[in-house]
Amino acid sequence: MNGSKILKLFDANIGDAVRITHLDINGVMRRRLLDLGFVPGAIVKVLRKSPLGDPIAFRVSQTTIALRKEESTKIEGELVSYE
Protein backbone atom coordinates (compact mmCIF):
# COMPACT_ATOMS: atom_id res chain seq x y z
CA MET A 1 0.00 0.00 0.00
CA ASN A 2 2.87 2.34 -0.77
CA GLY A 3 3.92 2.78 2.85
CA SER A 4 0.53 4.00 4.05
CA LYS A 5 -0.19 3.49 7.70
CA ILE A 6 -3.08 1.11 8.46
CA LEU A 7 -4.81 1.68 11.79
CA LYS A 8 -8.07 1.22 13.64
CA LEU A 9 -10.29 4.30 13.87
CA PHE A 10 -9.98 4.12 17.67
CA ASP A 11 -6.19 4.56 17.40
CA ALA A 12 -6.32 7.67 15.19
CA ASN A 13 -5.53 11.04 16.76
CA ILE A 14 -7.63 14.19 16.75
CA GLY A 15 -7.29 15.86 13.36
CA ASP A 16 -6.35 12.67 11.49
CA ALA A 17 -8.13 11.76 8.28
CA VAL A 18 -8.53 8.05 7.63
CA ARG A 19 -9.76 6.31 4.44
CA ILE A 20 -11.82 3.29 5.46
CA THR A 21 -10.54 0.01 4.05
CA HIS A 22 -12.37 -2.64 6.09
CA LEU A 23 -15.25 -3.05 8.56
CA ASP A 24 -15.04 -6.12 10.80
CA ILE A 25 -18.65 -5.77 11.97
CA ASN A 26 -21.66 -7.92 11.07
CA GLY A 27 -25.40 -7.76 11.43
CA VAL A 28 -27.51 -4.76 12.32
CA MET A 29 -24.59 -2.62 13.47
CA ARG A 30 -22.81 -3.12 10.13
CA ARG A 31 -25.91 -2.05 8.22
CA ARG A 32 -26.32 1.00 10.47
CA LEU A 33 -22.69 2.09 10.01
CA LEU A 34 -22.88 1.61 6.24
CA ASP A 35 -26.07 3.71 6.16
CA LEU A 36 -24.28 6.46 8.13
CA GLY A 37 -21.47 6.61 5.57
CA PHE A 38 -18.81 4.33 7.09
CA VAL A 39 -18.21 2.57 3.78
CA PRO A 40 -14.90 1.40 2.28
CA GLY A 41 -13.26 4.36 0.54
CA ALA A 42 -14.94 7.01 2.69
CA ILE A 43 -12.72 9.60 4.40
CA VAL A 44 -13.34 9.89 8.15
CA LYS A 45 -11.90 12.74 10.22
CA VAL A 46 -11.37 12.44 13.97
CA LEU A 47 -12.95 15.49 15.61
CA ARG A 48 -12.94 14.90 19.37
CA LYS A 49 -12.19 12.30 21.99
CA SER A 50 -13.80 12.21 25.41
CA PRO A 51 -11.40 12.49 28.38
CA LEU A 52 -11.31 8.71 28.81
CA GLY A 53 -11.16 8.09 25.03
CA ASP A 54 -14.63 6.60 24.69
CA PRO A 55 -16.71 7.68 22.73
CA ILE A 56 -14.95 9.46 19.85
CA ALA A 57 -16.58 11.98 17.48
CA PHE A 58 -15.95 11.43 13.77
CA ARG A 59 -16.95 13.42 10.68
CA VAL A 60 -18.03 11.33 7.71
CA SER A 61 -20.15 12.52 4.77
CA GLN A 62 -20.45 15.99 6.40
CA THR A 63 -22.11 14.45 9.46
CA THR A 64 -20.67 14.20 12.97
CA ILE A 65 -21.13 10.77 14.55
CA ALA A 66 -19.88 9.47 17.91
CA LEU A 67 -18.79 5.85 18.11
CA ARG A 68 -17.83 3.82 21.14
CA LYS A 69 -14.60 1.85 21.41
CA GLU A 70 -16.48 -1.36 20.64
CA GLU A 71 -17.32 -0.14 17.12
CA SER A 72 -14.30 2.06 16.36
CA THR A 73 -11.81 -0.75 17.03
CA LYS A 74 -13.51 -2.85 14.35
CA ILE A 75 -13.09 -0.28 11.55
CA GLU A 76 -9.72 -0.18 9.78
CA GLY A 77 -8.35 2.38 7.40
CA GLU A 78 -5.27 4.03 6.04
CA LEU A 79 -4.03 7.34 7.36
CA VAL A 80 -4.29 9.90 4.56
CA SER A 81 -3.51 13.09 6.50
CA TYR A 82 -2.78 14.14 10.03
CA GLU A 83 -2.38 17.28 12.12
mmCIF file as gemmi writes it, N, C-alpha and C atoms, coordinates in Angstrom:
data_model
loop_
_atom_site.group_PDB
_atom_site.id
_atom_site.type_symbol
_atom_site.label_atom_id
_atom_site.label_alt_id
_atom_site.label_comp_id
_atom_site.label_asym_id
_atom_site.label_entity_id
_atom_site.label_seq_id
_atom_site.pdbx_PDB_ins_code
_atom_site.Cartn_x
_atom_site.Cartn_y
_atom_site.Cartn_z
_atom_site.occupancy
_atom_site.B_iso_or_equiv
_atom_site.pdbx_formal_charge
_atom_site.auth_seq_id
_atom_site.auth_asym_id
_atom_site.pdbx_PDB_model_num
ATOM 1 N N . MET Axp A 1 ? 0.813 -1.202 0 1 0 ? 1 A 1
ATOM 2 C CA . MET Axp A 1 ? 0 0 0 1 0 ? 1 A 1
ATOM 3 C C . MET Axp A 1 ? 0.849 1.255 0 1 0 ? 1 A 1
ATOM 4 N N . ASN Axp A 2 ? 2 1.191 -0.604 1 0 ? 2 A 1
ATOM 5 C CA . ASN Axp A 2 ? 2.868 2.34 -0.765 1 0 ? 2 A 1
ATOM 6 C C . ASN Axp A 2 ? 3.248 3.004 0.546 1 0 ? 2 A 1
ATOM 7 N N . GLY Axp A 3 ? 3.462 2.23 1.586 1 0 ? 3 A 1
ATOM 8 C CA . GLY Axp A 3 ? 3.916 2.777 2.853 1 0 ? 3 A 1
ATOM 9 C C . GLY Axp A 3 ? 2.84 3.472 3.663 1 0 ? 3 A 1
ATOM 10 N N . SER Axp A 4 ? 1.566 3.351 3.266 1 0 ? 4 A 1
ATOM 11 C CA . SER Axp A 4 ? 0.529 3.998 4.05 1 0 ? 4 A 1
ATOM 12 C C . SER Axp A 4 ? 0.343 3.27 5.37 1 0 ? 4 A 1
ATOM 13 N N . LYS Axp A 5 ? -0.026 4.047 6.365 1 0 ? 5 A 1
ATOM 14 C CA . LYS Axp A 5 ? -0.188 3.492 7.701 1 0 ? 5 A 1
ATOM 15 C C . LYS Axp A 5 ? -1.62 2.999 7.887 1 0 ? 5 A 1
ATOM 16 N N . ILE Axp A 6 ? -1.766 1.704 8.198 1 0 ? 6 A 1
ATOM 17 C CA . ILE Axp A 6 ? -3.077 1.111 8.461 1 0 ? 6 A 1
ATOM 18 C C . ILE Axp A 6 ? -3.314 1.15 9.974 1 0 ? 6 A 1
ATOM 19 N N . LEU Axp A 7 ? -4.494 1.607 10.374 1 0 ? 7 A 1
ATOM 20 C CA . LEU Axp A 7 ? -4.807 1.68 11.787 1 0 ? 7 A 1
ATOM 21 C C . LEU Axp A 7 ? -6.306 1.524 12.005 1 0 ? 7 A 1
ATOM 22 N N . LYS Axp A 8 ? -6.661 1.267 13.234 1 0 ? 8 A 1
ATOM 23 C CA . LYS Axp A 8 ? -8.071 1.217 13.637 1 0 ? 8 A 1
ATOM 24 C C . LYS Axp A 8 ? -8.529 2.656 13.869 1 0 ? 8 A 1
ATOM 25 N N . LEU Axp A 9 ? -9.792 2.949 13.63 1 0 ? 9 A 1
ATOM 26 C CA . LEU Axp A 9 ? -10.287 4.303 13.872 1 0 ? 9 A 1
ATOM 27 C C . LEU Axp A 9 ? -10.047 4.729 15.319 1 0 ? 9 A 1
ATOM 28 N N . PHE Axp A 10 ? -10.168 3.798 16.247 1 0 ? 10 A 1
ATOM 29 C CA . PHE Axp A 10 ? -9.982 4.117 17.666 1 0 ? 10 A 1
ATOM 30 C C . PHE Axp A 10 ? -8.573 4.642 17.937 1 0 ? 10 A 1
ATOM 31 N N . ASP Axp A 11 ? -7.582 4.18 17.174 1 0 ? 11 A 1
ATOM 32 C CA . ASP Axp A 11 ? -6.186 4.562 17.397 1 0 ? 11 A 1
ATOM 33 C C . ASP Axp A 11 ? -5.781 5.853 16.701 1 0 ? 11 A 1
ATOM 34 N N . ALA Axp A 12 ? -6.639 6.42 15.878 1 0 ? 12 A 1
ATOM 35 C CA . ALA Axp A 12 ? -6.316 7.669 15.19 1 0 ? 12 A 1
ATOM 36 C C . ALA Axp A 12 ? -6.367 8.832 16.19 1 0 ? 12 A 1
ATOM 37 N N . ASN Axp A 13 ? -5.592 9.855 15.901 1 0 ? 13 A 1
ATOM 38 C CA . ASN Axp A 13 ? -5.529 11.037 16.762 1 0 ? 13 A 1
ATOM 39 C C . ASN Axp A 13 ? -6.478 12.121 16.271 1 0 ? 13 A 1
ATOM 40 N N . ILE Axp A 14 ? -6.785 13.061 17.127 1 0 ? 14 A 1
ATOM 41 C CA . ILE Axp A 14 ? -7.632 14.193 16.752 1 0 ? 14 A 1
ATOM 42 C C . ILE Axp A 14 ? -6.982 14.916 15.572 1 0 ? 14 A 1
ATOM 43 N N . GLY Axp A 15 ? -7.772 15.183 14.55 1 0 ? 15 A 1
ATOM 44 C CA . GLY Axp A 15 ? -7.289 15.857 13.357 1 0 ? 15 A 1
ATOM 45 C C . GLY Axp A 15 ? -6.881 14.917 12.238 1 0 ? 15 A 1
ATOM 46 N N . ASP Axp A 16 ? -6.73 13.639 12.526 1 0 ? 16 A 1
ATOM 47 C CA . ASP Axp A 16 ? -6.35 12.669 11.493 1 0 ? 16 A 1
ATOM 48 C C . ASP Axp A 16 ? -7.508 12.418 10.533 1 0 ? 16 A 1
ATOM 49 N N . ALA Axp A 17 ? -7.156 12.187 9.273 1 0 ? 17 A 1
ATOM 50 C CA . ALA Axp A 17 ? -8.134 11.759 8.275 1 0 ? 17 A 1
ATOM 51 C C . ALA Axp A 17 ? -7.758 10.34 7.862 1 0 ? 17 A 1
ATOM 52 N N . VAL Axp A 18 ? -8.748 9.465 7.889 1 0 ? 18 A 1
ATOM 53 C CA . VAL Axp A 18 ? -8.529 8.046 7.625 1 0 ? 18 A 1
ATOM 54 C C . VAL Axp A 18 ? -9.473 7.593 6.509 1 0 ? 18 A 1
ATOM 55 N N . ARG Axp A 19 ? -8.926 6.899 5.506 1 0 ? 19 A 1
ATOM 56 C CA . ARG Axp A 19 ? -9.756 6.314 4.442 1 0 ? 19 A 1
ATOM 57 C C . ARG Axp A 19 ? -10.096 4.891 4.86 1 0 ? 19 A 1
ATOM 58 N N . ILE Axp A 20 ? -11.376 4.601 5.01 1 0 ? 20 A 1
ATOM 59 C CA . ILE Axp A 20 ? -11.819 3.287 5.463 1 0 ? 20 A 1
ATOM 60 C C . ILE Axp A 20 ? -11.465 2.227 4.429 1 0 ? 20 A 1
ATOM 61 N N . THR Axp A 21 ? -10.874 1.132 4.929 1 0 ? 21 A 1
ATOM 62 C CA . THR Axp A 21 ? -10.541 0.009 4.048 1 0 ? 21 A 1
ATOM 63 C C . THR Axp A 21 ? -11.329 -1.246 4.392 1 0 ? 21 A 1
ATOM 64 N N . HIS Axp A 22 ? -11.727 -1.396 5.677 1 0 ? 22 A 1
ATOM 65 C CA . HIS Axp A 22 ? -12.369 -2.642 6.088 1 0 ? 22 A 1
ATOM 66 C C . HIS Axp A 22 ? -13.215 -2.428 7.347 1 0 ? 22 A 1
ATOM 67 N N . LEU Axp A 23 ? -14.403 -3.026 7.368 1 0 ? 23 A 1
ATOM 68 C CA . LEU Axp A 23 ? -15.248 -3.049 8.561 1 0 ? 23 A 1
ATOM 69 C C . LEU Axp A 23 ? -15.374 -4.493 9.018 1 0 ? 23 A 1
ATOM 70 N N . ASP Axp A 24 ? -14.967 -4.768 10.245 1 0 ? 24 A 1
ATOM 71 C CA . ASP Axp A 24 ? -15.045 -6.117 10.802 1 0 ? 24 A 1
ATOM 72 C C . ASP Axp A 24 ? -16.255 -6.224 11.722 1 0 ? 24 A 1
ATOM 73 N N . ILE Axp A 25 ? -17.407 -5.797 11.199 1 0 ? 25 A 1
ATOM 74 C CA . ILE Axp A 25 ? -18.653 -5.775 11.969 1 0 ? 25 A 1
ATOM 75 C C . ILE Axp A 25 ? -19.719 -6.462 11.12 1 0 ? 25 A 1
ATOM 76 N N . ASN Axp A 26 ? -20.589 -7.217 11.77 1 0 ? 26 A 1
ATOM 77 C CA . ASN Axp A 26 ? -21.657 -7.918 11.066 1 0 ? 26 A 1
ATOM 78 C C . ASN Axp A 26 ? -23.014 -7.527 11.634 1 0 ? 26 A 1
ATOM 79 N N . GLY Axp A 27 ? -24.043 -7.918 10.933 1 0 ? 27 A 1
ATOM 80 C CA . GLY Axp A 27 ? -25.398 -7.765 11.43 1 0 ? 27 A 1
ATOM 81 C C . GLY Axp A 27 ? -25.939 -6.353 11.349 1 0 ? 27 A 1
ATOM 82 N N . VAL Axp A 28 ? -26.794 -6.035 12.302 1 0 ? 28 A 1
ATOM 83 C CA . VAL Axp A 28 ? -27.515 -4.762 12.319 1 0 ? 28 A 1
ATOM 84 C C . VAL Axp A 28 ? -26.553 -3.584 12.449 1 0 ? 28 A 1
ATOM 85 N N . MET Axp A 29 ? -25.524 -3.726 13.283 1 0 ? 29 A 1
ATOM 86 C CA . MET Axp A 29 ? -24.586 -2.625 13.469 1 0 ? 29 A 1
ATOM 87 C C . MET Axp A 29 ? -23.834 -2.318 12.175 1 0 ? 29 A 1
ATOM 88 N N . ARG Axp A 30 ? -23.477 -3.346 11.41 1 0 ? 30 A 1
ATOM 89 C CA . ARG Axp A 30 ? -22.806 -3.121 10.126 1 0 ? 30 A 1
ATOM 90 C C . ARG Axp A 30 ? -23.715 -2.333 9.192 1 0 ? 30 A 1
ATOM 91 N N . ARG Axp A 31 ? -24.96 -2.735 9.091 1 0 ? 31 A 1
ATOM 92 C CA . ARG Axp A 31 ? -25.911 -2.045 8.22 1 0 ? 31 A 1
ATOM 93 C C . ARG Axp A 31 ? -26.072 -0.596 8.65 1 0 ? 31 A 1
ATOM 94 N N . ARG Axp A 32 ? -26.144 -0.363 9.95 1 0 ? 32 A 1
ATOM 95 C CA . ARG Axp A 32 ? -26.321 0.997 10.467 1 0 ? 32 A 1
ATOM 96 C C . ARG Axp A 32 ? -25.11 1.869 10.115 1 0 ? 32 A 1
ATOM 97 N N . LEU Axp A 33 ? -23.897 1.325 10.316 1 0 ? 33 A 1
ATOM 98 C CA . LEU Axp A 33 ? -22.687 2.089 10.008 1 0 ? 33 A 1
ATOM 99 C C . LEU Axp A 33 ? -22.562 2.375 8.509 1 0 ? 33 A 1
ATOM 100 N N . LEU Axp A 34 ? -22.895 1.391 7.687 1 0 ? 34 A 1
ATOM 101 C CA . LEU Axp A 34 ? -22.878 1.613 6.24 1 0 ? 34 A 1
ATOM 102 C C . LEU Axp A 34 ? -23.874 2.703 5.847 1 0 ? 34 A 1
ATOM 103 N N . ASP Axp A 35 ? -25.052 2.688 6.442 1 0 ? 35 A 1
ATOM 104 C CA . ASP Axp A 35 ? -26.066 3.706 6.159 1 0 ? 35 A 1
ATOM 105 C C . ASP Axp A 35 ? -25.603 5.099 6.583 1 0 ? 35 A 1
ATOM 106 N N . LEU Axp A 36 ? -24.778 5.172 7.64 1 0 ? 36 A 1
ATOM 107 C CA . LEU Axp A 36 ? -24.282 6.461 8.131 1 0 ? 36 A 1
ATOM 108 C C . LEU Axp A 36 ? -23.1 6.984 7.315 1 0 ? 36 A 1
ATOM 109 N N . GLY Axp A 37 ? -22.557 6.151 6.421 1 0 ? 37 A 1
ATOM 110 C CA . GLY Axp A 37 ? -21.466 6.608 5.566 1 0 ? 37 A 1
ATOM 111 C C . GLY Axp A 37 ? -20.126 5.964 5.837 1 0 ? 37 A 1
ATOM 112 N N . PHE Axp A 38 ? -20.052 5.041 6.795 1 0 ? 38 A 1
ATOM 113 C CA . PHE Axp A 38 ? -18.811 4.335 7.089 1 0 ? 38 A 1
ATOM 114 C C . PHE Axp A 38 ? -18.642 3.184 6.094 1 0 ? 38 A 1
ATOM 115 N N . VAL Axp A 39 ? -18.356 3.546 4.846 1 0 ? 39 A 1
ATOM 116 C CA . VAL Axp A 39 ? -18.209 2.567 3.778 1 0 ? 39 A 1
ATOM 117 C C . VAL Axp A 39 ? -16.753 2.56 3.314 1 0 ? 39 A 1
ATOM 118 N N . PRO Axp A 40 ? -16.27 1.429 2.796 1 0 ? 40 A 1
ATOM 119 C CA . PRO Axp A 40 ? -14.897 1.402 2.282 1 0 ? 40 A 1
ATOM 120 C C . PRO Axp A 40 ? -14.677 2.509 1.246 1 0 ? 40 A 1
ATOM 121 N N . GLY Axp A 41 ? -13.585 3.243 1.423 1 0 ? 41 A 1
ATOM 122 C CA . GLY Axp A 41 ? -13.263 4.362 0.539 1 0 ? 41 A 1
ATOM 123 C C . GLY Axp A 41 ? -13.629 5.717 1.102 1 0 ? 41 A 1
ATOM 124 N N . ALA Axp A 42 ? -14.523 5.743 2.088 1 0 ? 42 A 1
ATOM 125 C CA . ALA Axp A 42 ? -14.939 7.014 2.688 1 0 ? 42 A 1
ATOM 126 C C . ALA Axp A 42 ? -13.813 7.586 3.552 1 0 ? 42 A 1
ATOM 127 N N . ILE Axp A 43 ? -13.706 8.913 3.566 1 0 ? 43 A 1
ATOM 128 C CA . ILE Axp A 43 ? -12.724 9.597 4.403 1 0 ? 43 A 1
ATOM 129 C C . ILE Axp A 43 ? -13.418 9.997 5.707 1 0 ? 43 A 1
ATOM 130 N N . VAL Axp A 44 ? -12.807 9.598 6.816 1 0 ? 44 A 1
ATOM 131 C CA . VAL Axp A 44 ? -13.343 9.894 8.145 1 0 ? 44 A 1
ATOM 132 C C . VAL Axp A 44 ? -12.326 10.756 8.875 1 0 ? 44 A 1
ATOM 133 N N . LYS Axp A 45 ? -12.787 11.866 9.449 1 0 ? 45 A 1
ATOM 134 C CA . LYS Axp A 45 ? -11.899 12.74 10.217 1 0 ? 45 A 1
ATOM 135 C C . LYS Axp A 45 ? -12.225 12.608 11.701 1 0 ? 45 A 1
ATOM 136 N N . VAL Axp A 46 ? -11.184 12.526 12.525 1 0 ? 46 A 1
ATOM 137 C CA . VAL Axp A 46 ? -11.367 12.437 13.972 1 0 ? 46 A 1
ATOM 138 C C . VAL Axp A 46 ? -11.518 13.858 14.5 1 0 ? 46 A 1
ATOM 139 N N . LEU Axp A 47 ? -12.67 14.142 15.122 1 0 ? 47 A 1
ATOM 140 C CA . LEU Axp A 47 ? -12.946 15.488 15.614 1 0 ? 47 A 1
ATOM 141 C C . LEU Axp A 47 ? -12.614 15.667 17.088 1 0 ? 47 A 1
ATOM 142 N N . ARG Axp A 48 ? -13.116 14.77 17.921 1 0 ? 48 A 1
ATOM 143 C CA . ARG Axp A 48 ? -12.942 14.897 19.372 1 0 ? 48 A 1
ATOM 144 C C . ARG Axp A 48 ? -12.897 13.531 20.016 1 0 ? 48 A 1
ATOM 145 N N . LYS Axp A 49 ? -12.191 13.497 21.151 1 0 ? 49 A 1
ATOM 146 C CA . LYS Axp A 49 ? -12.194 12.296 21.988 1 0 ? 49 A 1
ATOM 147 C C . LYS Axp A 49 ? -12.613 12.724 23.382 1 0 ? 49 A 1
ATOM 148 N N . SER Axp A 50 ? -13.42 11.908 24.03 1 0 ? 50 A 1
ATOM 149 C CA . SER Axp A 50 ? -13.797 12.214 25.406 1 0 ? 50 A 1
ATOM 150 C C . SER Axp A 50 ? -12.564 12.034 26.293 1 0 ? 50 A 1
ATOM 151 N N . PRO Axp A 51 ? -12.58 12.573 27.503 1 0 ? 51 A 1
ATOM 152 C CA . PRO Axp A 51 ? -11.401 12.488 28.38 1 0 ? 51 A 1
ATOM 153 C C . PRO Axp A 51 ? -10.883 11.064 28.581 1 0 ? 51 A 1
ATOM 154 N N . LEU Axp A 52 ? -11.744 10.088 28.62 1 0 ? 52 A 1
ATOM 155 C CA . LEU Axp A 52 ? -11.306 8.707 28.806 1 0 ? 52 A 1
ATOM 156 C C . LEU Axp A 52 ? -11.146 7.969 27.473 1 0 ? 52 A 1
ATOM 157 N N . GLY Axp A 53 ? -11.363 8.678 26.353 1 0 ? 53 A 1
ATOM 158 C CA . GLY Axp A 53 ? -11.164 8.089 25.03 1 0 ? 53 A 1
ATOM 159 C C . GLY Axp A 53 ? -12.352 7.345 24.459 1 0 ? 53 A 1
ATOM 160 N N . ASP Axp A 54 ? -13.467 7.337 25.158 1 0 ? 54 A 1
ATOM 161 C CA . ASP Axp A 54 ? -14.635 6.596 24.687 1 0 ? 54 A 1
ATOM 162 C C . ASP Axp A 54 ? -15.891 7.351 25.073 1 0 ? 54 A 1
ATOM 163 N N . PRO Axp A 55 ? -16.704 7.85 24.181 1 0 ? 55 A 1
ATOM 164 C CA . PRO Axp A 55 ? -16.707 7.682 22.728 1 0 ? 55 A 1
ATOM 165 C C . PRO Axp A 55 ? -15.803 8.706 22.023 1 0 ? 55 A 1
ATOM 166 N N . ILE Axp A 56 ? -15.728 8.573 20.699 1 0 ? 56 A 1
ATOM 167 C CA . ILE Axp A 56 ? -14.95 9.462 19.851 1 0 ? 56 A 1
ATOM 168 C C . ILE Axp A 56 ? -15.89 10.02 18.785 1 0 ? 56 A 1
ATOM 169 N N . ALA Axp A 57 ? -15.764 11.329 18.509 1 0 ? 57 A 1
ATOM 170 C CA . ALA Axp A 57 ? -16.582 11.977 17.483 1 0 ? 57 A 1
ATOM 171 C C . ALA Axp A 57 ? -15.832 11.972 16.155 1 0 ? 57 A 1
ATOM 172 N N . PHE Axp A 58 ? -16.506 11.498 15.116 1 0 ? 58 A 1
ATOM 173 C CA . PHE Axp A 58 ? -15.945 11.432 13.775 1 0 ? 58 A 1
ATOM 174 C C . PHE Axp A 58 ? -16.81 12.246 12.823 1 0 ? 58 A 1
ATOM 175 N N . ARG Axp A 59 ? -16.189 12.769 11.754 1 0 ? 59 A 1
ATOM 176 C CA . ARG Axp A 59 ? -16.945 13.416 10.685 1 0 ? 59 A 1
ATOM 177 C C . ARG Axp A 59 ? -16.826 12.545 9.449 1 0 ? 59 A 1
ATOM 178 N N . VAL Axp A 60 ? -17.975 12.125 8.938 1 0 ? 60 A 1
ATOM 179 C CA . VAL Axp A 60 ? -18.034 11.334 7.71 1 0 ? 60 A 1
ATOM 180 C C . VAL Axp A 60 ? -19.248 11.826 6.924 1 0 ? 60 A 1
ATOM 181 N N . SER Axp A 61 ? -19.065 12.043 5.633 1 0 ? 61 A 1
ATOM 182 C CA . SER Axp A 61 ? -20.155 12.515 4.769 1 0 ? 61 A 1
ATOM 183 C C . SER Axp A 61 ? -20.808 13.777 5.329 1 0 ? 61 A 1
ATOM 184 N N . GLN Axp A 62 ? -20.012 14.709 5.835 1 0 ? 62 A 1
ATOM 185 C CA . GLN Axp A 62 ? -20.453 15.985 6.395 1 0 ? 62 A 1
ATOM 186 C C . GLN Axp A 62 ? -21.418 15.824 7.564 1 0 ? 62 A 1
ATOM 187 N N . THR Axp A 63 ? -21.299 14.714 8.282 1 0 ? 63 A 1
ATOM 188 C CA . THR Axp A 63 ? -22.106 14.449 9.461 1 0 ? 63 A 1
ATOM 189 C C . THR Axp A 63 ? -21.176 14.063 10.602 1 0 ? 63 A 1
ATOM 190 N N . THR Axp A 64 ? -21.461 14.564 11.798 1 0 ? 64 A 1
ATOM 191 C CA . THR Axp A 64 ? -20.674 14.202 12.974 1 0 ? 64 A 1
ATOM 192 C C . THR Axp A 64 ? -21.364 13.049 13.684 1 0 ? 64 A 1
ATOM 193 N N . ILE Axp A 65 ? -20.587 11.982 13.936 1 0 ? 65 A 1
ATOM 194 C CA . ILE Axp A 65 ? -21.125 10.768 14.55 1 0 ? 65 A 1
ATOM 195 C C . ILE Axp A 65 ? -20.168 10.319 15.646 1 0 ? 65 A 1
ATOM 196 N N . ALA Axp A 66 ? -20.696 9.99 16.815 1 0 ? 66 A 1
ATOM 197 C CA . ALA Axp A 66 ? -19.88 9.475 17.912 1 0 ? 66 A 1
ATOM 198 C C . ALA Axp A 66 ? -19.987 7.954 17.941 1 0 ? 66 A 1
ATOM 199 N N . LEU Axp A 67 ? -18.827 7.307 18.017 1 0 ? 67 A 1
ATOM 200 C CA . LEU Axp A 67 ? -18.789 5.848 18.112 1 0 ? 67 A 1
ATOM 201 C C . LEU Axp A 67 ? -18.069 5.445 19.384 1 0 ? 67 A 1
ATOM 202 N N . ARG Axp A 68 ? -18.501 4.364 19.96 1 0 ? 68 A 1
ATOM 203 C CA . ARG Axp A 68 ? -17.831 3.816 21.136 1 0 ? 68 A 1
ATOM 204 C C . ARG Axp A 68 ? -16.638 2.979 20.701 1 0 ? 68 A 1
ATOM 205 N N . LYS Axp A 69 ? -15.803 2.644 21.668 1 0 ? 69 A 1
ATOM 206 C CA . LYS Axp A 69 ? -14.601 1.854 21.406 1 0 ? 69 A 1
ATOM 207 C C . LYS Axp A 69 ? -14.957 0.528 20.734 1 0 ? 69 A 1
ATOM 208 N N . GLU Axp A 70 ? -16.055 -0.073 21.178 1 0 ? 70 A 1
ATOM 209 C CA . GLU Axp A 70 ? -16.483 -1.363 20.641 1 0 ? 70 A 1
ATOM 210 C C . GLU Axp A 70 ? -16.609 -1.334 19.121 1 0 ? 70 A 1
ATOM 211 N N . GLU Axp A 71 ? -17.167 -0.251 18.569 1 0 ? 71 A 1
ATOM 212 C CA . GLU Axp A 71 ? -17.324 -0.138 17.123 1 0 ? 71 A 1
ATOM 213 C C . GLU Axp A 71 ? -16.061 0.386 16.452 1 0 ? 71 A 1
ATOM 214 N N . SER Axp A 72 ? -15.432 1.414 17.034 1 0 ? 72 A 1
ATOM 215 C CA . SER Axp A 72 ? -14.301 2.064 16.356 1 0 ? 72 A 1
ATOM 216 C C . SER Axp A 72 ? -13.05 1.196 16.299 1 0 ? 72 A 1
ATOM 217 N N . THR Axp A 73 ? -12.955 0.164 17.136 1 0 ? 73 A 1
ATOM 218 C CA . THR Axp A 73 ? -11.809 -0.751 17.032 1 0 ? 73 A 1
ATOM 219 C C . THR Axp A 73 ? -12.008 -1.783 15.926 1 0 ? 73 A 1
ATOM 220 N N . LYS Axp A 74 ? -13.211 -1.868 15.388 1 0 ? 74 A 1
ATOM 221 C CA . LYS Axp A 74 ? -13.507 -2.851 14.346 1 0 ? 74 A 1
ATOM 222 C C . LYS Axp A 74 ? -13.527 -2.235 12.943 1 0 ? 74 A 1
ATOM 223 N N . ILE Axp A 75 ? -13.137 -0.965 12.844 1 0 ? 75 A 1
ATOM 224 C CA . ILE Axp A 75 ? -13.091 -0.28 11.551 1 0 ? 75 A 1
ATOM 225 C C . ILE Axp A 75 ? -11.634 0.069 11.268 1 0 ? 75 A 1
ATOM 226 N N . GLU Axp A 76 ? -11.107 -0.427 10.153 1 0 ? 76 A 1
ATOM 227 C CA . GLU Axp A 76 ? -9.718 -0.18 9.781 1 0 ? 76 A 1
ATOM 228 C C . GLU Axp A 76 ? -9.656 0.768 8.592 1 0 ? 76 A 1
ATOM 229 N N . GLY Axp A 77 ? -8.551 1.487 8.535 1 0 ? 77 A 1
ATOM 230 C CA . GLY Axp A 77 ? -8.349 2.377 7.404 1 0 ? 77 A 1
ATOM 231 C C . GLY Axp A 77 ? -6.905 2.782 7.293 1 0 ? 77 A 1
ATOM 232 N N . GLU Axp A 78 ? -6.613 3.532 6.239 1 0 ? 78 A 1
ATOM 233 C CA . GLU Axp A 78 ? -5.266 4.032 6.041 1 0 ? 78 A 1
ATOM 234 C C . GLU Axp A 78 ? -5.241 5.524 6.317 1 0 ? 78 A 1
ATOM 235 N N . LEU Axp A 79 ? -4.202 5.947 7.01 1 0 ? 79 A 1
ATOM 236 C CA . LEU Axp A 79 ? -4.031 7.34 7.362 1 0 ? 79 A 1
ATOM 237 C C . LEU Axp A 79 ? -3.712 8.117 6.086 1 0 ? 79 A 1
ATOM 238 N N . VAL Axp A 80 ? -4.533 9.12 5.777 1 0 ? 80 A 1
ATOM 239 C CA . VAL Axp A 80 ? -4.294 9.902 4.564 1 0 ? 80 A 1
ATOM 240 C C . VAL Axp A 80 ? -3.779 11.298 4.875 1 0 ? 80 A 1
ATOM 241 N N . SER Axp A 81 ? -4.089 11.824 6.056 1 0 ? 81 A 1
ATOM 242 C CA . SER Axp A 81 ? -3.505 13.088 6.5 1 0 ? 81 A 1
ATOM 243 C C . SER Axp A 81 ? -3.625 13.183 8.009 1 0 ? 81 A 1
ATOM 244 N N . TYR Axp A 82 ? -2.779 13.997 8.582 1 0 ? 82 A 1
ATOM 245 C CA . TYR Axp A 82 ? -2.781 14.139 10.031 1 0 ? 82 A 1
ATOM 246 C C . TYR Axp A 82 ? -2.348 15.547 10.395 1 0 ? 82 A 1
ATOM 247 N N . GLU Axp A 83 ? -2.754 15.962 11.607 1 0 ? 83 A 1
ATOM 248 C CA . GLU Axp A 83 ? -2.378 17.284 12.124 1 0 ? 83 A 1
ATOM 249 C C . GLU Axp A 83 ? -1.46 17.142 13.299 1 0 ? 83 A 1
